[in-house]
Amino acid sequence: MNKKIRVAILFGGKSAEHEVSLQSAKNIVDAIDKEKYEVVLIGIDKQGRWTLSDPSKFLLHAENPKLISLNKSQESVALVTAESGSHEIVALAGNSSPGPVDVVFPVLHGPLGEDGTIQGLLKLMDVPFVGAGVLGSAAGMDKDVMKRLLRDAGVPIPDFLVFTWPERDGVDFGAVTNRLGSPVFVKPANMGSSVGIHKATSKPDFDAAVADAFRYDSKIIIEEAIPGREIECSVLGNDDPIASVPGEIIPQHEFYSYEAKYIDENGALLEVPAKLPQDVVQRVQELAVRAFKILCCEGMARADLFLVDENKLYLNEINTIPGFTKISMYPKLWEHSGMSQTKLIDRLIQLALERHEREKKLKTSFEL
């Protein structure tokens, strides 16, 4: 009998998307192939403490997205590289020995998890991990950097303006709307899951939106509103990525908000596959894969697009650790493309191991 691969699922985290991460982790634990993989759960609380979680009780109020929380009455641990080169989970107190892990699956949405920070730590430790590397994660998280890279590569994107914390008192509604029109979307530059995002049509709404966005980041982005259909497409792979069938988000709220994504199961209609002509489906898939490559993504990403007048496409953004909850589009799109969540998780882990094996062959020192 083959030995099971030990997968450390890293979830929770210090970002405002902590609760989304808990839901994603639960869904992955439920769907992963237990015959092939042994799951080790490492929860990170909102103070940054790493804890070893019991799979049977790692969440409180697991079935209620409004109340879900990490069970913090667990053992504090660290992930270290042993002298043998193996990657060990070490208890910080007590005598338990959780043992080694073979690969890490980060399910940390938002800053300090999706932005290259945890990826840098794992790469420094030489441990295989699922998803984009440091560069792809950082570029995919920062909406300003992402959009500039896409724009400079000729990808059609919504027009946008960027303001930093020192410029906050000079963000003027009139000047912004003269450039971008009205309404506009105000967003923290480094945040996901629609946290801190507002649609503004008046100066009072705009000023409140700017103030709220600056609560989450020291840089904000303000985008023109594109009056089109919201199309999403999942991408999977390393060097030769593939795209899923596209899906369509039909918000029942004013826009596809945090509540619509993760709290209210009726907050949006998810039409999968999207009702699109085949030529448009192909263009969506090609644009999603192109953006994935431009931003140096690996493993997985979800591309969000707008379709205007049934013909023109705009790439809105890429998410390198997309939601993996039971109502999230990333796994749903692959299910409708013929890949179950169990097979999808297996493929993501195998992609991580393949990349690590390839990178191990690279030279790390200069020889004359």
C-alpha positions as CSV (number, residue, x, y, z in Angstrom):
1,M,0.0,0.0,0.0
2,N,1.4,3.4,-1.0
3,K,2.1,5.8,1.8
4,K,-0.3,8.7,2.0
5,I,0.9,12.2,1.1
6,R,0.7,14.5,4.1
7,V,-0.9,17.8,3.2
8,A,-0.8,20.7,5.6
9,I,-3.8,23.0,4.9
10,L,-2.9,26.4,6.1
11,F,-6.0,28.6,6.7
12,G,-7.5,31.5,8.7
13,G,-4.9,34.3,8.8
14,K,-4.8,37.9,9.9
15,S,-6.6,39.5,7.0
16,A,-10.2,40.7,6.8
17,E,-10.9,37.6,4.8
18,H,-10.3,35.3,7.7
19,E,-13.8,33.9,7.8
20,V,-13.9,33.2,4.1
21,S,-10.7,31.2,4.5
22,L,-12.3,29.1,7.3
23,Q,-15.2,28.2,4.9
24,S,-12.8,27.4,2.1
25,A,-10.7,25.1,4.3
26,K,-13.8,23.2,5.5
27,N,-14.8,22.6,1.9
28,I,-11.3,21.3,1.0
29,V,-11.1,19.0,4.0
30,D,-14.6,17.6,3.1
31,A,-13.6,17.0,-0.6
32,I,-10.0,15.9,-0.5
33,D,-9.2,12.2,-1.3
34,K,-8.7,10.6,2.1
35,E,-7.4,7.5,0.5
36,K,-4.5,9.4,-1.1
37,Y,-3.9,12.3,1.3
38,E,-3.5,12.7,5.1
39,V,-4.7,16.1,6.1
40,V,-2.9,18.2,8.7
41,L,-4.8,21.3,9.7
42,I,-2.8,24.4,10.7
43,G,-5.1,27.3,11.6
44,I,-3.7,30.8,11.9
45,D,-5.7,33.0,14.3
46,K,-6.3,36.8,13.8
47,Q,-3.3,37.5,16.0
48,G,-1.0,35.4,13.8
49,R,-0.6,32.4,16.1
50,W,-0.3,29.0,14.3
51,T,-2.3,26.2,15.8
52,L,-2.6,22.5,15.1
53,S,-6.3,21.9,14.6
54,D,-8.3,18.7,15.2
55,P,-10.2,18.0,12.0
56,S,-13.3,17.0,14.0
57,K,-13.5,20.3,15.9
58,F,-11.3,22.9,14.2
59,L,-14.2,25.3,13.6
60,L,-17.0,26.8,15.7
61,H,-20.4,27.4,14.2
62,A,-19.1,25.8,11.0
63,E,-22.5,25.8,9.3
64,N,-23.2,29.5,9.9
65,P,-21.1,31.8,7.7
66,K,-22.1,34.8,9.9
67,L,-20.8,33.1,13.1
68,I,-18.1,30.8,11.8
69,S,-14.8,31.0,13.8
70,L,-11.5,29.2,14.4
71,N,-11.5,27.0,17.5
72,K,-8.5,28.5,19.2
73,S,-8.3,26.0,22.0
74,Q,-5.6,24.1,20.0
75,E,-1.9,23.5,20.3
76,S,0.5,26.3,19.1
77,V,2.9,25.0,16.5
78,A,5.5,26.1,14.0
79,L,6.6,24.7,10.6
80,V,10.4,24.1,10.5
81,T,13.0,22.4,8.3
82,A,14.7,19.6,10.1
83,E,18.3,18.6,9.7
84,S,17.2,15.8,7.4
85,G,15.7,18.3,5.1
86,S,12.1,17.2,5.9
87,H,9.5,19.8,6.9
88,E,8.2,19.2,10.4
89,I,5.4,20.6,12.4
90,V,6.8,21.3,15.8
91,A,4.7,21.9,19.0
92,L,5.8,25.0,20.8
93,A,4.8,23.5,24.2
94,G,4.2,20.0,25.4
95,N,5.6,16.8,24.1
96,S,3.5,16.0,21.1
97,S,5.2,15.5,17.7
98,P,2.8,16.2,14.9
99,G,5.4,15.0,12.4
100,P,6.5,15.9,8.8
101,V,4.4,17.3,5.9
102,D,5.0,16.7,2.2
103,V,3.2,19.7,0.8
104,V,1.4,22.8,2.0
105,F,-2.0,24.0,0.7
106,P,-2.4,27.7,1.6
107,V,-6.0,28.7,1.7
108,L,-5.2,32.1,3.1
109,H,-7.3,34.7,1.2
110,G,-6.2,38.4,1.2
111,P,-3.1,40.1,2.7
112,L,-0.5,38.0,4.5
113,G,-1.6,34.9,2.7
114,E,-2.4,35.6,-0.9
115,D,0.1,38.4,-1.5
116,G,3.4,36.5,-1.6
117,T,4.2,36.7,2.1
118,I,3.4,33.1,3.0
119,Q,4.7,31.9,-0.4
120,G,8.1,33.6,0.3
121,L,8.3,31.8,3.7
122,L,7.4,28.4,2.2
123,K,9.8,28.9,-0.7
124,L,12.6,29.9,1.7
125,M,12.0,26.6,3.6
126,D,12.0,24.7,0.3
127,V,8.6,23.2,0.9
128,P,6.2,22.4,-2.0
129,F,3.1,24.6,-1.9
130,V,-0.1,24.9,-3.9
131,G,-0.8,28.0,-6.0
132,A,1.2,30.9,-7.4
133,G,4.7,31.7,-6.3
134,V,5.9,35.0,-4.7
135,L,5.8,37.1,-7.9
136,G,2.5,35.9,-9.2
137,S,0.9,36.2,-5.7
138,A,2.1,39.7,-5.2
139,A,1.1,40.9,-8.6
140,G,-2.3,39.2,-8.4
141,M,-3.0,40.8,-5.0
142,D,-2.1,44.4,-5.7
143,K,-4.9,45.7,-8.0
144,D,-2.8,48.7,-9.0
145,V,0.3,46.7,-10.1
146,M,-1.9,44.0,-11.7
147,K,-3.8,46.5,-13.8
148,R,-0.7,48.3,-14.9
149,L,0.9,45.0,-16.0
150,L,-2.3,43.9,-17.9
151,R,-2.7,47.4,-19.5
152,D,0.9,47.5,-20.7
153,A,0.5,44.0,-22.2
154,G,-2.5,45.3,-24.2
155,V,-5.2,43.5,-22.2
156,P,-8.5,45.6,-22.2
157,I,-9.2,46.7,-18.6
158,P,-11.5,49.3,-17.0
159,D,-10.0,52.7,-16.6
160,F,-8.8,53.5,-13.1
161,L,-7.0,55.9,-10.7
162,V,-4.8,55.1,-7.7
163,F,-4.3,57.2,-4.5
164,T,-2.0,56.5,-1.6
165,W,-2.4,57.4,2.0
166,P,-0.5,60.7,1.8
167,E,-2.9,61.7,-1.0
168,R,-6.1,60.8,0.9
169,D,-7.2,64.4,1.6
170,G,-7.0,65.3,-2.1
171,V,-9.2,62.5,-3.5
172,D,-11.9,64.7,-5.1
173,F,-15.2,63.4,-6.2
174,G,-15.6,65.9,-9.1
175,A,-12.1,65.3,-10.5
176,V,-12.4,61.5,-10.3
177,T,-15.8,61.4,-12.0
178,N,-14.7,63.9,-14.7
179,R,-12.2,61.2,-15.6
180,L,-14.0,58.0,-14.9
181,G,-17.7,58.9,-15.1
182,S,-20.3,58.0,-12.5
183,P,-20.8,55.7,-10.7
184,V,-17.4,54.5,-9.7
185,F,-16.1,51.6,-7.6
186,V,-13.8,52.4,-4.7
187,K,-11.6,49.6,-3.5
188,P,-8.6,48.9,-1.2
189,A,-5.7,48.0,-3.6
190,N,-4.8,44.9,-1.6
191,M,-7.9,43.1,-0.6
192,G,-10.3,40.6,-2.0
193,S,-13.7,39.1,-1.4
194,S,-15.3,42.5,-2.0
195,V,-14.1,43.7,1.5
196,G,-14.0,47.5,1.7
197,I,-15.5,47.9,-1.8
198,H,-18.2,50.4,-2.5
199,K,-20.2,51.7,-5.4
200,A,-20.4,55.5,-5.2
201,T,-22.8,57.8,-7.2
202,S,-22.7,60.9,-5.0
203,K,-20.1,62.9,-3.1
204,P,-21.2,61.8,0.4
205,D,-21.2,58.1,-0.7
206,F,-17.8,58.6,-2.4
207,D,-16.2,60.3,0.6
208,A,-17.4,57.5,2.9
209,A,-16.2,54.9,0.4
210,V,-12.7,56.4,0.2
211,A,-12.5,56.6,4.0
212,D,-13.6,53.0,4.4
213,A,-11.2,51.7,1.7
214,F,-8.3,53.4,3.4
215,R,-9.2,51.5,6.6
216,Y,-8.0,48.3,4.8
217,D,-5.0,49.5,2.8
218,S,-2.7,52.5,2.5
219,K,-3.4,52.5,-1.3
220,I,-6.8,52.6,-2.9
221,I,-8.0,52.1,-6.5
222,I,-11.0,53.8,-8.1
223,E,-12.4,52.2,-11.2
224,E,-14.9,53.2,-13.8
225,A,-18.1,51.1,-13.7
226,I,-18.5,48.8,-16.7
227,P,-22.2,48.3,-17.5
228,G,-21.8,44.7,-18.6
229,R,-22.3,41.1,-17.7
230,E,-20.0,39.7,-15.0
231,I,-18.2,36.6,-16.4
232,E,-15.8,34.4,-14.4
233,C,-13.4,31.7,-15.7
234,S,-11.2,29.4,-13.7
235,V,-7.6,28.6,-14.8
236,L,-5.5,25.6,-13.8
237,G,-1.9,24.7,-14.5
238,N,1.7,25.7,-14.4
239,D,3.5,26.0,-17.7
240,D,0.5,25.0,-19.9
241,P,-2.6,26.3,-18.1
242,I,-6.1,25.4,-19.2
243,A,-9.4,27.3,-18.7
244,S,-12.8,26.1,-17.5
245,V,-16.1,26.8,-19.0
246,P,-17.1,30.4,-18.1
247,G,-19.8,31.2,-15.6
248,E,-21.9,34.3,-15.1
249,I,-22.6,36.1,-11.9
250,I,-26.0,37.8,-11.7
251,P,-26.0,39.8,-8.5
252,Q,-29.2,40.1,-6.6
253,H,-27.6,42.9,-4.5
254,E,-26.4,46.2,-5.9
255,F,-23.2,44.4,-6.9
256,Y,-21.4,41.2,-6.1
257,S,-20.6,42.1,-2.5
258,Y,-19.0,40.1,0.3
259,E,-22.4,39.2,1.7
260,A,-23.6,38.0,-1.8
261,K,-20.4,35.9,-2.1
262,Y,-20.2,34.2,1.2
263,I,-23.2,34.9,3.5
264,D,-26.4,35.0,1.5
265,E,-26.8,31.9,-0.7
266,N,-29.4,33.8,-2.7
267,G,-27.2,36.9,-3.0
268,A,-26.4,36.1,-6.6
269,L,-27.5,33.8,-9.3
270,L,-24.6,31.7,-10.6
271,E,-25.2,30.6,-14.1
272,V,-22.8,27.8,-15.1
273,P,-22.1,27.5,-17.8
274,A,-22.8,31.1,-18.9
275,K,-25.1,31.5,-21.9
276,L,-22.6,32.7,-24.4
277,P,-21.9,32.1,-28.1
278,Q,-19.1,29.6,-28.6
279,D,-16.8,32.2,-30.1
280,V,-17.2,34.4,-27.0
281,V,-16.5,31.4,-24.7
282,Q,-13.3,30.8,-26.5
283,R,-12.3,34.5,-26.2
284,V,-13.1,34.5,-22.5
285,Q,-10.9,31.4,-22.0
286,E,-8.1,32.8,-24.1
287,L,-8.1,36.1,-22.2
288,A,-8.2,34.3,-18.8
289,V,-5.2,32.2,-19.7
290,R,-3.3,35.1,-21.2
291,A,-3.8,37.2,-18.0
292,F,-2.7,34.2,-16.0
293,K,0.5,34.0,-17.9
294,I,1.2,37.8,-17.9
295,L,0.9,37.9,-14.2
296,C,3.2,34.9,-13.7
297,C,0.5,32.8,-12.0
298,E,0.8,29.1,-11.3
299,G,-1.5,26.4,-10.0
300,M,-4.8,28.2,-9.9
301,A,-6.5,31.5,-10.4
302,R,-10.0,32.8,-11.2
303,A,-10.3,35.5,-13.9
304,D,-13.1,38.0,-13.5
305,L,-14.3,39.8,-16.7
306,F,-17.0,42.1,-18.0
307,L,-18.8,41.4,-21.3
308,V,-20.3,44.6,-22.9
309,D,-22.7,44.6,-25.8
310,E,-22.3,40.8,-26.2
311,N,-18.9,41.4,-27.8
312,K,-16.4,43.5,-26.0
313,L,-14.5,41.9,-23.1
314,Y,-12.7,43.7,-20.2
315,L,-10.4,41.8,-17.8
316,N,-11.3,43.1,-14.3
317,E,-8.9,41.1,-12.1
318,I,-7.2,37.8,-11.3
319,N,-7.5,36.0,-7.9
320,T,-4.7,33.7,-7.2
321,I,-6.3,32.0,-4.1
322,P,-10.0,32.2,-5.1
323,G,-12.7,31.3,-2.8
324,F,-13.1,27.5,-2.3
325,T,-16.3,27.4,-0.4
326,K,-19.3,25.3,-1.3
327,I,-20.8,28.2,-3.3
328,S,-17.6,29.6,-4.8
329,M,-17.2,29.9,-8.5
330,Y,-13.7,28.5,-8.9
331,P,-14.6,24.8,-8.0
332,K,-18.1,25.1,-9.4
333,L,-16.7,26.1,-12.9
334,W,-14.4,23.0,-12.9
335,E,-17.2,20.8,-11.8
336,H,-19.2,21.9,-14.8
337,S,-16.0,21.3,-16.9
338,G,-16.0,17.7,-15.9
339,M,-13.6,17.8,-12.9
340,S,-14.9,17.1,-9.5
341,Q,-13.7,19.0,-6.4
342,T,-11.8,15.9,-5.3
343,K,-10.0,15.6,-8.6
344,L,-9.4,19.4,-8.7
345,I,-7.7,19.3,-5.3
346,D,-5.6,16.3,-6.3
347,R,-4.5,18.1,-9.5
348,L,-3.6,21.3,-7.6
349,I,-1.4,19.3,-5.1
350,Q,0.3,17.4,-8.0
351,L,1.0,20.7,-9.8
352,A,2.7,21.9,-6.6
353,L,4.8,18.8,-6.3
354,E,5.7,18.9,-10.0
355,R,6.9,22.5,-9.8
356,H,9.0,21.8,-6.7
357,E,10.7,18.9,-8.4
358,R,11.4,21.1,-11.4
359,E,12.8,23.9,-9.3
360,K,15.0,21.5,-7.3
361,K,17.0,20.8,-10.5
362,L,17.9,24.5,-10.9
363,K,21.4,25.5,-9.9
364,T,21.6,27.7,-6.8
365,S,25.3,28.5,-6.8
366,F,27.8,29.6,-9.5
367,E,30.5,27.2,-10.5
368,L,33.5,28.1,-12.6
